[in-house]
Structure formats: structure tokens, C-alpha cells
Amino acid sequence: MDAVNNFMTAVNAVLWHDIVLILLLGTGVVFTFWSGFSQYRALTHGSQILRGKYDDPDDPGAINHFQALSAALSATVGLGNIGGVALAVALGGPGAVFWMWVVGFFGMSIKLTEVTLSMLYRNTEDPDNPHGGPMWVAKKAMALVKPKWAGLGKFLGGVFCVTLLVSTITGGNMFQAWNVGVITEEYFQVPSVATGIVLAVLVGMVIIGGIKRIGAVAGRLVPTMVTLYILSALYVLFVHIGTIPEMLKLIVVSAFSPAEATGAFIGGTVGTAFLFGMKRALFSNEAGQGSSPIAHSAAKTDEPVREGLVAGLEPFIDTIVVCTMTALVILSTGVWNRAAEVEYEISPAVVPVDLNLWSVEDSALPQKGDGQWAEGENVYMVLSAHQNSRSGNTFHQLDGVVARFPTGGFYVDWNNFESSEKPRIRDGGIYYSYEGATLTAKAFDTVTPGLGKWLVTMAAWLFAISTMISWSYYGEQGIVYLFGDKAVLPYKITYCLLIIVATMGFITTNRELDNLTGIGTGVMLFANIPILWFFGYQAMRAYKEYIGRLTSGRMEAGHKAPSIEDLISGRDVAK
């Protein structure tokens, strides 16, 4: 497994090089200024569109604007908001949250641009079942710009679909299932694979009905789960209200200066905060990936920019609102830099395993204050060795698994550690490895014992199901583009089986999880951003023409806003 992790780390180093992140952030900056800060229009006019005032059942499409946004949000507001933010803070420190805000703000203009572009080139041969996304932009736009480039456009669309399927399998599916399996087993001792089987059945029941069923389920599920989660987070923040100003200051300061090691947090450089903040925000809101345009392309509208404005709300809701709630809960409760679970009175010895390879001897674990250890629990300790580029100091995390001596008692089976110098144990402290969503759950538990157990477990289930059903549709559209409708059923079966595979124990630590999702997100950026840059001017031209009609009074809402029930159910556009 170490070899696989090392390979994935090397791939991520290329996909997430600092230059790539700067180019992506620069893309958002360019489209923000080019559009005249379209974020404002998304928050104002986009909200009116979302309310249904412009819905028209005679327009091409399958679902209304609200359902399209809900379907897209169900893919973005997921475990990235619970587990992903926890990963960002645990690995990058408080400063990562600041860069999440930056990505969220500029991501609004990227979303508007890529969705508008996909709406301009969506395939509406079947008006009730349209197809859209960067693959169709590449295929149709290339052919229009230069007919002799039609083959190249079709090929680029195929490349995007391949990267789409990679991201579907990793971040959109396996990441979600793994997190739910971990947190359910942590709190309820239900085997992770059993969780995977249940998830596979539930997801399968929804995705078999296509985008209309996904839109209907998402339209009810997303508002409910987001409201529930935000209210619970506000409760925790109210309890810690006095620490909020300090936490906000810490977020900003840590974004521009190294975060010191404290307790479970081994430290983080400015670059690390930037890296993990960018990666987690992008994984969460998917700006620049080109995935959500696929869901928005199913919306009923004859105005491409109109759906683009609705899409601009996604990063605001997902990152600036929901992710911030999670981050403040984790920071204000102190679980990110918590104290050690136990400490050795006499630290065990560091022993050589091979050339430049070290480990820690098997030594009986100290007794816990709140009960017995359990076999299979993931823990870690902090070593001091060579300079760590991520932490900005000499501290490193050494992972291990609790095991039982044949004669009784518990010890930790420590992983190997590679270093050219002999490492030293920092303080003998043993920390629980609260991975992903489990760390967020522990934060809620510190305020009201059991709150994290029930709230975050329930939210994890709802968020994961909603994310997986939308990502299944994204992958399905990639399959349709590559192989046609005949391959959809085998794809859906495979998709559900992968949910089970993800919960069978192959993924165990933050490092594996971050590597897996990083590859899935990164490959899509490499495919979609060039398409966005090459044809983005068309989206900007359409946007300015639309806003010109809006501000001159030539465009008004077609009718009063429908009832909330009609909006959620989609009856306002039903024929």
C-alpha cells in the first residue's frame, strides 16, 4: 500500500503544483473582472431566477432552475463540507479556511462562465432529456469555430469524459462511501462494508430513475439537510461565541504566516494552508472542474446566461456558508489541536528497519482514562526528524494501528518512517486519528455529548447519498458521450458496486484519502480549464448581452413566483 500511496503522491505533486493552483485562481480573477463582478448579479438576479419567476414549462429541459441547482448542490454540498473541511484544517491549519473563502468567491465567476458555456452548446435534440457539459462544448464549439477541427473537438470531449469518470469514481463516489462507513462504524460499531451495501441499494433506487428523479429527490433533500446542519453549527458557535473573533483572526493570520504546532496539529506553512484550502474548496464546490454544468444543462430555460447566474450561487452556498460553519465549529471547539489521548511515561525506542527506514518498538499502551483500547483503532504519534516542508518544522506524523499482545494487553503496530536521520519521539503522546467527518463529529460532541454521533452521522448519510446520486448522473453523461445509451445500465451497476468496494478497508488514513480525491479533482481541471479559456469569451459576450437587456428593462419576470411546494416538486414546469 505504501508503494501505491507514494505513486499517488507523485501524481498529485504534478496535478496540484503551485502553478496549477495560481492559474486556476487567476482564471476566477480574470472572469470576475471581465464580467464586472458577476457575483453581485448571481446573488441578486440569480436568487429571483431561483425563486421560479422565470420558469417556463415550454422551454427545453427536464427540470426547473431550483431543481437544477439542488441537483448540482447535492453533488457539492456533501462530505467535502464535513470531512473535506476537517482534512483541510487538520493538514493545512486554520489558514486553509481563508483560501477556501478566496476560492469560493472567485469560483462564483468560474461557475457562471462554465455553466453559461455549456448551456450555449448543450444537446437538445430530445428537449425533455438534454445533454450538456464541457464535452459538448468541445465537440460542438470546435466544429463551429473551424470545421476541420471537429475531430479534435470530439477527441477533447472524450478526454474530458475520461477524467470525469475518474473523478466520479474517486471523489464523487468512493470518498463519500468511505467517510460514511468510517463514522458509522466509529459510533455504532456497524461494519463499514455493511454501510456500503445499504448505501449502494439506496443510491441505486434513485439513479435508476434518471435526472428527473434525481432532481425531485435533491429538491427536497438538499434544503432540508443544509438547514439542519447550519442550525446545529450555529448552536455550537453560540456556545463558543466568545472565541469566534479570535478564530476569525487566526484564520486570516495563519493564511499569511506559518501556523505553529500545537497538540494534535503538527504545524503548517503558508504554502500548505494555501494548498489544502484550495484543494478542499475546489473539491467541495467543484469550480473549474466542469462537473456541475452537466446538471445545470438539464434546466428548463431558453436563456443560457440565466442558468449560469443560478450556478454562480453554488460556491457561495457551498463554500462561503456551509464550509465556514464546519471550519468554525472545528476551530472554536479546539479538536484540531486537541491534547493527546494518553502519554507514555517512558517513550518506546525508535528502532531501525532498513537503510533510512525507522519504526517504533512494540510497547504496552498506557491505560486510557475512559475505558479500554480496541483492536484496529487508528492512532498516531509525532516524531521529530528532518525538515518537513508541509509543517514548516521538523515534526512528522507516524501512523499506527492498535493491536493486542498474544499474552494480553494492547500495543501499537507502527508504520515505517523514512528519514536520513534517526527520528525522535516528540513527547510520547498518542493521538486518535479522527479521519475526515469523524473529526467534525468529535467537535460537535465536545459541546453536547452525542450530538456529533447523531447529527454528523445523519448528515454524513444524507450528504453522501445526495452527492453520489448527482455524481452518478455526471458519470452517466460521460458514458453516454463515449459509448452511447447502451452502456448506461452496466455503468450504474458498476457505480453501485464501487460504493461497497470503498468500504471494504482499502482506505484507512488521511494520506490515502487526500491522494485519492486529489487525483480525481486534479485530472478534471487539466481537461476543463483549457476548454474554459478557449471558449470563455463566448460566455462573457452572452452574459453582457443578457445583463444589458436586464438593466435596460427589456426583460421582466414572466409571472409571479410559484408556491414553494410547486417549486420543490417541479410542478411549476410540468406539462
HELIX and SHEET records of a PDB file:
HELIX    1   1 ASP A    2  LEU A   15  1                                  14    
HELIX    2   2 ASP A   18  TRP A   34  1                                  17    
HELIX    3   3 SER A   38  LEU A   50  1                                  13    
HELIX    4   4 HIS A   65  THR A   76  1                                  12    
HELIX    5   5 LEU A   79  LEU A   79  1                                   1    
HELIX    6   6 GLY A   80  GLY A   84  3                                   5    
HELIX    7   7 VAL A   85  GLY A   92  1                                   8    
HELIX    8   8 GLY A   95  LEU A  120  1                                  26    
HELIX    9   9 PRO A  134  VAL A  145  1                                  12    
HELIX   10  10 PRO A  147  TRP A  149  5                                   3    
HELIX   11  11 ALA A  150  ILE A  169  1                                  20    
HELIX   12  12 THR A  170  MET A  174  3                                   5    
HELIX   13  13 PHE A  175  PHE A  188  1                                  14    
HELIX   14  14 SER A  192  ILE A  207  1                                  16    
HELIX   15  15 GLY A  210  VAL A  239  1                                  30    
HELIX   16  16 ILE A  241  THR A  243  5                                   3    
HELIX   17  17 ILE A  244  PHE A  256  1                                  13    
HELIX   18  18 VAL A  270  ASN A  285  1                                  16    
HELIX   19  19 SER A  292  HIS A  296  1                                   5    
HELIX   20  20 PRO A  304  ALA A  311  1                                   8    
HELIX   21  21 LEU A  313  PRO A  315  1                                   3    
HELIX   22  22 PHE A  316  CYS A  323  3                                   8    
HELIX   23  23 THR A  324  THR A  333  1                                  10    
HELIX   24  24 VAL A  335  ASN A  337  5                                   3    
HELIX   25  25 ALA A  437  ASP A  445  1                                   9    
HELIX   26  26 LEU A  451  LEU A  451  1                                   1    
HELIX   27  27 GLY A  452  VAL A  456  3                                   5    
HELIX   28  28 THR A  457  PHE A  483  1                                  27    
HELIX   29  29 ASP A  485  ALA A  487  5                                   3    
HELIX   30  30 VAL A  488  ALA A  502  1                                  15    
HELIX   31  31 ASN A  510  THR A  551  1                                  42    
HELIX   32  32 ILE A  564  SER A  569  1                                   6    
HELIX   33  33 ARG A  571  VAL A  573  5                                   3    
SHEET    1   A 5 VAL A 342  GLU A 343  0                                        
SHEET    2   A 5 GLY A 429  TYR A 432 -1                                        
SHEET    3   A 5 ASN A 378  ASN A 388 -1                                        
SHEET    4   A 5 ASN A 393  ARG A 404 -1                                        
SHEET    5   A 5 PHE A 410  TRP A 414 -1                                        
SHEET    1   B 4 VAL A 342  GLU A 343  0                                        
SHEET    2   B 4 GLY A 429  TYR A 432 -1                                        
SHEET    3   B 4 ASN A 378  ASN A 388 -1                                        
SHEET    4   B 4 ARG A 424  ILE A 425 -1                                        
SHEET    1   C 3 VAL A 350  ASP A 354  0                                        
SHEET    2   C 3 LEU A 357  VAL A 360 -1                                        
SHEET    3   C 3 PHE A 417  GLU A 418 -1                                        
END                                                                             
